[in-house]
Amino acid sequence: LNVTANMMFVAEDYAAILAELGHSRSAARLLGAADALHERSGIPRLAHQEAEIAGAIAKARAMVSATDWKQAYESGRDTPVYDVIAHAYAVTAP
């Protein structure tokens, strides 16, 4: 896989980790950034990756309002994936 694909997987996996830790908005931003990158690159999310992150993402969505999720998700879509990953780390690191 190329760097773009790897960044999508990193963002998705990090979103799932943060979702499990209760950082729902950061998870939504990461997922939005990854989804935008999928669309721009034409590389679809792999079925096994979707299955791997689905439970954690569902958990995160259930923890915030639909409006909050959409706002964070759209913010991620409008921000380069590298920046979203760096921001997520900055706001969630111990």
HUTABEL-V935748 format. One record per backbone hydrogen bond with DSSP energy under -0.5 kcal/mol. CO is the residue of the C=O (numbers start at 0). NH is the residue of the N-H. If there is no record, write none. Layout:
BEGIN
((CO/NH) (CO/NH))
END
This chain:
BEGIN
((1/5) (2/6) (3/7) (4/8) (5/9) (6/10) (7/11) (8/12) (9/13) (10/14) (11/15) (12/16) (13/17) (14/18) (15/19) (16/20) (17/22) (18/21) (21/23) (22/26) (23/27) (24/28) (25/29) (26/30) (27/31) (28/32) (29/33) (30/34) (31/35) (32/36) (33/37) (34/38) (35/39) (36/40) (37/41) (37/42) (41/43) (45/49) (46/50) (47/51) (48/52) (49/53) (50/54) (52/56) (53/57) (54/58) (55/59) (56/60) (57/61) (58/62) (59/62) (59/63) (60/63) (64/68) (65/69) (66/70) (67/71) (68/72) (69/73) (70/74) (71/75) (72/76) (73/77) (75/78) (79/82) (79/83) (80/84) (81/85) (82/86) (83/87) (84/88) (85/89) (86/90) (87/91) (88/92))
END
